[in-house]
Each structure stands twice: as structure tokens, then as C-alpha cells.
Amino acid sequence: MITEILFSALVMTTPLVLASLGGLIHRSSGIVNVGLDGMMLLGALVALILASGGNWAVALVGAALSAGVAGWLMSLGITRLSANEIIVGLGLNIAIAGAVRFYLKAAYGSSGNLRLPDVSRLPKIDLPLPGPFGAVLSGHSVLTWIAWALVPLTAWVLTRTALGLRLRACGTSAVSSAAIGLHPKRMREGAGFVAGALSGLAGAYLSIGVVGLFNEGITGGRGFIALAAFYFGANRPWATAACALLFGIFDAVQIRLQGRGFPAELIQTLPYIMVCVVLLLLGLAARRRAEGKAASHG
């Protein structure tokens, strides 16, 4: 049973890792992306439509580009029009959800669900590993391994490259970074495209990697859990991925508990309850640190 839970945890963690890394990159540039869930929803729909043509690679590219453009447009509203990032992010989620519902009704006559023939699913990689390692690590899709490969790559780019240094400088102070010749608006807009692209891949994983169909609730609020993950990770890719894995484990646990006599409506809230609990613990820890510093200075 433990191996089954861990296997499911990796499945549930994949979209969280992708979306949370995108949010981390965007936050490093100075913008908190609240629109991750809407971008995931857009990527999931685009991926399913393109995958019905029989090519999962084209579906991934289309999902990344469409959601990336949505992230770029969101950043434009913030950088060029000085709109509030929280309002723009929430508005984007609502706008995409409404547009998706309208498109499904107009194009397919469907009210919230979409099944298409000949959908090309993401290929799975079987690893020749013995015992429990094989049971946990083998059989995952190619996007799962791409997601985890992006964790050290993101850490390296942010800390070891000129691009990462410039991105973090723009996130620290737009005025100071502009004074030394950087372009904070362009950096934030580019980071918005990357955040959207990774969120689009997260949505594509859900539609053509896990279930093979689309429905309006396919993200299940995972974009907001991804937001919490990069917030807990404090702009550190490995810590962010660890938080995403923790949420993935609780998501896998709640799925297993549903078939063992527990009320499904209550068990489904487990990952979200854990988000609230972790937020509370982080808030208490920050308060204690602040009180300790105040006492030492006093």
C-alpha cells in the first residue's frame, strides 16, 4: 500500500511541481502569480484538442504556448497598466474559466466535459528497477521526469547565471535594476510567459497524461496549491518541490481513503486543510522570530 501511495503521490505532484516552479520564477521577477489555475485550465483544454490529432508532443507545445501567452498578457496588465497583481490574477482565472465554458458549448455543444477520439496520451517510461523502487519510480509519464529535471535546472539558472541574477535583481527593486541598465518590465513579462508555459504543461499533464479527457474542474484548485508551494519554498526550487511533494502525498492519501469507508466529501478536503495548517505554522514561526528579534534588540 505504501508503494501505491508513493506512486500516486508522484503522479499528483507532477502538475504541482511544474506550476509552482513557474510561479517561483514569476515571483523572483517581482510578481506574485495568482492566475496559475486559469493557465493550467487553458493548457489542459488546448492539449486535449491538439492531442486528438494523434501527436502528444504537438499538444504539449500548444498547451505551453497558449498558457504562456496568457501569462505574458497578465504581466503586461501589471507592468504596463499598473494593475494590481492579485486582481489581475483572479480576473484571469475567472476570464479563462468563462471562455472555456463558452467555447465548449459553442464548439462541441458540451456543458463542462469534453471527450475526443484518438487522443494521444503521454508516453510512460518503464525503468528496470527492482522491488519497491521499481514500483514507485517506473511507469510515470515523460512529463513527470521533465518536471523533476526542471528543479535543479531552475535552481542553477536563478543562482549561477547572469539571467537569473538579473531576474532576481528586477524582483528585488525595479528602480535600482533600471538604474544599472536592466529592463525590469521586460524581465517580468518574460517571466510571466515562462510561468504560463509551465502551468500550461501542468494542465496538459492532467488532461492527456492522467485522465485522457477534459472537464471544467480538472485542475481541482491545484494552481492555488502550487501558489502555496512556492510561497512556502521562499523562492527556493528544491524547497518548493518538497512542498509540492508533501501536498501530492496528502492528495494521494485522500484518494486511497475514499475507498475505505470514509466520507469522500470530507476526505477530499485533506490537501487543502494541510495548506491552511502549514500557512498557520509558518505564520506562527514568523511571529516568534519577529518577537525574538524585538526582544534581543530591546
For each residue, the residues with C-beta under 8 A, 3 or more apart:
1: 4 5 256
2: 5 6 132
3: 6 7 132 135 136
4: 1 7 8 135 256
5: 1 2 8 9 249 252 253 256
6: 2 3 9 10 136 249 252
7: 3 4 10 11 135 136 139
8: 4 5 11 12 251 252 255 256
9: 5 6 12 13 245 248 249 251 252
10: 6 7 13 14 136 137 140 144 248
11: 7 8 14 140 144 210 248 252
12: 8 9 15 16 247 248 249 251 252 255
13: 9 10 16 17 244 245 247 248 249
14: 10 11 17 18 140 141 143 144 147 202 205 209 248
15: 12 18 19 40 202 203 205 206 219 222 226
16: 12 13 19 20 202 222 225 226 229 244 247 248
17: 13 14 20 21 147 148 150 151 240 241 244 245
18: 14 15 21 22 143 147 150 198 199 201 202 205
19: 15 16 22 23 36 39 40 198 199 202 222 223 226
20: 16 17 23 24 226 227 229 230 233 240 241 243 244
21: 17 18 24 25 147 150 151 154 198 230 237 240 241
22: 18 19 25 26 33 36 71 194 195 196 197 198 199 202 226
23: 19 20 26 27 32 33 36 195 199 226 227 229 230
24: 20 21 27 28 154 230 233 235 237 240
25: 21 22 28 29 154 158 167 191 194 195 198
26: 22 23 29 31 32 33 71 75 188 191 192 194 195
27: 23 24 30 31 32 33 171 230 235
28: 24 25 158 164 167 168 171 191 235
29: 25 26 167 168 170 171 184 187 188 190 191 192
30: 27 170 171 172 174 184 188
31: 26 27 75 78 85 188 191 192
32: 23 26 27 85 86 89 227
33: 22 23 26 27 36 71 74 85 89 192 195 227
34: 85 86 88 89 90 92 93 227
35: 38 39 70 71 74 88 89 90 92 93 96 223
36: 19 22 23 33 39 40 89 195 199 223 224 226 227
37: 40 41 93 219 221 222 223 224
38: 35 41 42 70 92 93 94 95 96 97 223
39: 19 35 36 42 43 67 70 71 92 96 195 196 199 200 203 223
40: 15 19 36 37 43 44 67 199 200 202 203 206 219 222 223
41: 37 38 44 45 96 97 100 203 216 218 219 223
42: 38 39 45 46 63 66 67 70 96 100 200 203
43: 39 40 46 47 63 64 66 67 199 200 201 202 203 204
44: 40 41 47 48 63 203 204 206 207 214 218 219
45: 41 42 48 49 100 103 104 114 203 207 214
46: 42 43 49 50 59 62 63 66 67 200 204
47: 43 44 50 51 59 60 62 63 200 203 204 207 208
48: 44 45 51 52 59 114 116 119 207 208 213 214
49: 45 46 52 59 62 116
50: 46 47 53 55 58 59 62 63
51: 47 48 54 55 56 58 59 116 119 120 121 207 208
52: 48 49 116 117 118 119 120
53: 50 58 59 118 120
54: 51 118 120
55: 50 51 58 59 120
56: 51 59 60 120 121 122 123 208
57: 60 61
58: 50 51 53 55 61 62
59: 46 47 48 49 50 51 53 55 56 62 63 120 204 208
60: 47 56 57 63 64 143 201 204
61: 57 58 64 65
62: 46 47 49 50 58 59 65 66
63: 42 43 44 46 47 50 59 60 66 67 200 201 203 204
64: 43 60 61 67 68 197 198 200 201 204
65: 61 62 68 69 197 200
66: 42 43 46 62 63 69 70 200
67: 39 40 42 43 46 63 64 70 71 196 197 199 200 201 203
68: 64 65 71 72 193 194 196 197 200
69: 65 66 72 73 193 196
70: 35 38 39 42 66 67 73 74 92 96 196
71: 22 26 33 35 39 67 68 74 75 192 193 194 195 196 197 199
72: 68 69 75 76 189 190 192 193 196
73: 69 70 76 77
74: 33 35 70 71 77 78 88 89 92 192 196
75: 26 31 71 72 78 79 188 189 191 192 193
76: 72 73 79 80 81 189 192
77: 73 74 80 81 83 88
78: 31 74 75 81 82 83 84 85 88 188
79: 75 76 184 185 188 189
80: 76 77 185
81: 76 77 78
82: 78
83: 77 78 87 88
84: 78 87 88
85: 31 32 33 34 78 88 89
86: 32 34 89 90
87: 83 84 90 91
88: 34 35 74 77 78 83 84 85 91 92
89: 32 33 34 35 36 74 85 86 92 93
90: 34 35 86 87 93 94
91: 87 88 94 95
92: 34 35 38 39 70 74 88 89 95 96
93: 34 35 37 38 89 90 96 97 223
94: 38 90 91 97 98
95: 38 91 92 98 99
96: 35 38 39 41 42 70 92 93 99 100
97: 38 41 93 94 100 101 216
98: 94 95 101 102
99: 95 96 102 103
100: 41 42 45 96 97 103 104 216
101: 97 98 104 105 111 112 216
102: 98 99 105 106
103: 45 99 100 106 107
104: 45 100 101 107 108 110 111 112 113 114 216
105: 101 102 108 109 110 111
106: 102 103
107: 103 104
108: 104 105 114
109: 105
110: 104 105 113 114
111: 101 104 105
112: 101 104 215 216 217
113: 104 110 213 214 215 216
114: 45 48 104 108 110 213 214 215
115: 213
116: 48 49 51 52 119 213
117: 52
118: 52 53 54
119: 48 51 52 116 208 212 213
120: 51 52 53 54 55 56 59 208
121: 51 56 208 209 212
122: 56 141 142 143 205 208 209
123: 56 141 142
124: 139 140 141 142
125: 138 139 140 141 142 145
126: 138 139
127: 134 137 138
128: 134 138
129: 133 134 137 138
130: 133 134
131: 134 135
132: 2 3 135 136
133: 129 130 136 137
134: 127 128 129 130 131 137 138
135: 3 4 7 131 132 138
136: 3 6 7 10 132 133
137: 10 127 129 133 134 140
138: 125 126 127 128 129 134 135
139: 7 124 125 126
140: 10 11 14 124 125 137 144 145
141: 14 122 123 124 125 144 205 209
142: 122 123 124 125 145 146
143: 14 18 60 122 146 147 201 204 205 209
144: 10 11 14 140 141 147 148 205
145: 125 140 142 148 149
146: 142 143 149 150 201
147: 14 17 18 21 143 144 150 151 201 205
148: 17 144 145 151 241
149: 145 146 152 153
150: 17 18 21 146 147 153 154 198
151: 17 21 147 148 154 155 237 238 240 241
152: 149 155 156 237 238
153: 149 150 156 157
154: 21 24 25 150 151 157 158 237
155: 151 152 158 159 236 237 238
156: 152 153 159 160 161 164
157: 153 154 160 161 163 164
158: 25 28 154 155 161 164 167 168 235 237
159: 155 156 164
160: 156 157 164
161: 156 157 158 164 165
162: 165 166
163: 157 166 167
164: 28 156 157 158 159 160 161 167 168
165: 161 162 168 169
166: 162 163 169 170 177 182 187
167: 25 28 29 158 163 164 170 171 187 191
168: 28 29 158 164 165 171 172
169: 165 166 172 173 176 177 180 182
170: 29 30 166 167 173 174 177 182 183 184 187 188
171: 27 28 29 30 167 168
172: 30 168 169 176 177
173: 169 170 176 177
174: 30 170 177 178 184 185
175: 178 179
176: 169 172 173 179 180
177: 166 169 170 172 173 174 180 182 184 187
178: 174 175 181 182 183 184
179: 175 176
180: 169 176 177
181: 178
182: 166 169 170 177 178 187
183: 170 178 186 187
184: 29 30 79 170 174 177 178 187 188
185: 79 80 174 188 189
186: 183 189 190
187: 29 166 167 170 177 182 183 184 190 191
188: 26 29 30 31 75 78 79 170 184 185 191 192
189: 72 75 76 79 185 186 192 193
190: 29 72 186 187 193 194
191: 25 26 28 29 31 75 167 187 188 194 195
192: 26 29 31 33 71 72 74 75 76 188 189 195 196
193: 68 69 71 72 75 189 190 196 197
194: 22 25 26 68 71 190 191 197 198
195: 22 23 25 26 33 36 39 71 191 192 198 199
196: 22 39 67 68 69 70 71 72 74 192 193 199 200
197: 22 64 65 67 68 71 193 194 200 201
198: 18 19 21 22 25 64 150 194 195 201 202
199: 18 19 22 23 36 39 40 43 67 71 195 196 202 203 223 226
200: 39 40 42 43 46 47 63 64 65 66 67 68 196 197 203 204
201: 18 43 60 63 64 67 143 146 147 197 198 204 205
202: 14 15 16 18 19 22 40 43 198 199 205 206 222 226
203: 15 39 40 41 42 43 44 45 47 63 67 199 200 206 207 218 219
204: 43 44 46 47 59 60 63 64 143 200 201 207 208 209
205: 14 15 18 122 141 143 144 147 201 202 208 209 210
206: 15 40 44 202 203 209 210 211 218 219 222
207: 44 45 47 48 51 203 204 210 211 212 213 214 218
208: 47 48 51 56 59 119 120 121 122 204 205 212
209: 14 121 122 141 143 204 205 206
210: 11 205 206 207
211: 206 207 218
212: 119 121 207 208
213: 48 113 114 115 116 119 207
214: 44 45 48 113 114 207 218
215: 112 113 114 218
216: 41 97 100 101 104 112 113
217: 112 220
218: 41 44 203 206 207 211 214 215
219: 15 37 40 41 44 203 206 222 223
220: 217
221: 37 224 225 272
222: 15 16 19 37 40 202 206 219 225 226
223: 19 35 36 37 38 39 40 41 93 199 219 226 227
224: 36 37 221 227 228
225: 16 221 222 228 229 244 247 271 272 275
226: 15 16 19 20 22 23 36 199 202 222 223 229 230 244
227: 20 23 32 33 34 36 223 224 230 231
228: 224 225 231 232 243 247 275 278 279
229: 16 20 23 225 226 232 233 240 243 244 247
230: 20 21 23 24 27 226 227 233 235 240 243
231: 227 228 234
232: 228 229 239 240 243 278 282
233: 20 24 229 230 236 237 238 239 240 241 242 243
234: 231 239
235: 24 27 28 158 230 240
236: 155 233 239 240
237: 21 24 151 152 154 155 158 233 240 241
238: 151 152 155 233 241 242
239: 232 233 234 236 242 243
240: 17 20 21 24 151 229 230 232 233 235 236 237 243 244
241: 17 20 21 148 151 233 237 238 244 245
242: 233 238 239 245 246
243: 20 228 229 230 232 233 239 240 246 247 278
244: 13 16 17 20 225 226 229 240 241 247 248
245: 9 13 17 241 242 248 249
246: 242 243 249 250 274
247: 12 13 16 225 228 229 243 244 250 251 271 274 275
248: 9 10 11 12 13 14 16 244 245 251 252
249: 5 6 9 12 13 245 246 252 253
250: 246 247 253 254 270 271 274
251: 8 9 12 247 248 254 255 270 271
252: 5 6 8 9 11 12 248 249 255 256
253: 5 249 250 256 257 270
254: 250 251 257 258 267 268 270 271
255: 8 12 251 252 258
256: 1 4 5 8 252 253 259 260
257: 253 254 260 262 267 270
258: 254 255 262 264 267 268
259: 256
260: 256 257
261:
262: 257 258 266 267
263: 266 267
264: 258 267 268
265: 268 269
266: 262 263 269
267: 254 257 258 262 263 264 270
268: 254 258 264 265
269: 265 266 272 273
270: 250 251 253 254 257 267 273 274
271: 225 247 250 251 254 274 275
272: 221 225 269 275 276
273: 269 270 276 277
274: 246 247 250 270 271 277 278
275: 225 228 247 271 272 278 279
276: 272 273 279 280
277: 273 274 280 281
278: 228 232 243 274 275 281 282
279: 228 275 276 282 283
280: 276 277 283 284
281: 277 278 284 285
282: 232 278 279 285 286
283: 279 280 286 287
284: 280 281 287 288
285: 281 282 288 289
286: 282 283 289 290
287: 283 284 290 291
288: 284 285 291 292
289: 285 286 292 293
290: 286 287 293 294
291: 287 288 294 295
292: 288 289 295 296
293: 289 290 296 297
294: 290 291 297 298
295: 291 292 298
296: 292 293
297: 293 294
298: 294 295
